[in-house]
Amino acid sequence: MKTAFVTGAAGFIGFHLSRLLLEEGWTVHGYDGMTDYYDVALKERRIALLSNYPQFHMTRALLEDATTLSERVRTARADIIVHLAAQAGVRYSIDNPRAYVDANIVGTFNVMQAALETRPAHLLMASTSSVYGANAEMPYAETHKADTQMSFYAATKKANEAMAHSWAHIHGLPITMFRFFTVYGPWGRPDMALFKFTKAILNGTPIDVYNHGNMWRDFTFVDDLVRGIRHLFDAIPGSGPAVANDSLSPVAPWRVVNIGNSDKVRLEDFIDAIEAATGRKAIRNYMDMQPGDVPATWADAKLLTALTGARPGTDFVAGVQSFVDWYVNDYTALPA
């Protein structure tokens, strides 16, 4: 039986990945700070579901607690470490940038240090499509320059990529960074657009539509995302030859991989899909672009497919319906 150590196990993506691994028979050691950036009750409910599996173990502690993190990683002796925990959110990083330094910079260093002590077969760490910043060349490919981040959140994630490359070079520890593209689906975060839009539409309150609706996103369904991460477990940098358009470093067992749907969807069409799923019309409040945001994201995910055979492709209409079904039937029934 293989073992995975998953930071951010109580989070949206961490929960889905942990559940996938548990269903495959893995032992999963979860680690999460349970911070109150959003409703902790939702995190508690995710952990309760994971705790139904006997091979799931949970530690509640911050990434900044280097002693506890190191102890838990040593105890787990995991084959794979997946670092998903982070302070998320583009807009919140404008108001509280120190939270991003603490969790995303200091916390990620602590994860890399703990991994060095136990040397798993592969360390995989989350980045974001936001690192592409002002790059106007799309679809975004891993080999594009990404030096013009437009939010502090994105800047911390680009720093993580640089930190990981140096760590892989110095210590020979295989590291893969994966860049997410607008992940959505059941059990999502309440600060995400789909969650906020669905809640507002069902309550008959207005939704804020930024850049007057001239926004495009590469919406990635969460099941596609975690399957992509799972497939990357075996695509260990440095264990085989590079593939076409590979981001594999010439001096380190390190690469970065996009995980996206490879299609950009207009925000207005996404809202139309929520209206269809809820049977309600949205009250749209058109606004200017938010500071730190970008008008479009679009992934070139051919590297993921070349490395693993995985090809995310859930249609956004079906994905939105899945979320709305969960929201109406499960989330609203959760204890207040």
QUILIN-V683915 format. One line per field, one symbol per residue. ss: DSSP state (h for helix, s for strand, l for the rest). A space follows every 10 residues. Layout:
ss = ???
//
This chain:
ss = llssssslll lhhhhhhhhh hhhlllssss sslllllllh hhhhhhhhhh lllllsssss lllllhhhhh hhhhhhllls ssslllllll lhhhhlhhhh hhhhhhhhhh hhhhhhhhll lssssssshh hhllllllls llllllllll lhhhhhhhhh hhhhhhhhhh hlllssssss llssllllll llhhhhhhhh hhhlllsssh hhhllsslls shhhhhhhhh hhllllllll llllllllll lllssssssl llllsshhhh hhhhhhhhll lllsssllll lllllsllsl lhhhhhhhll lllllhhhhh hhhhhhhhhl hhhlll
//
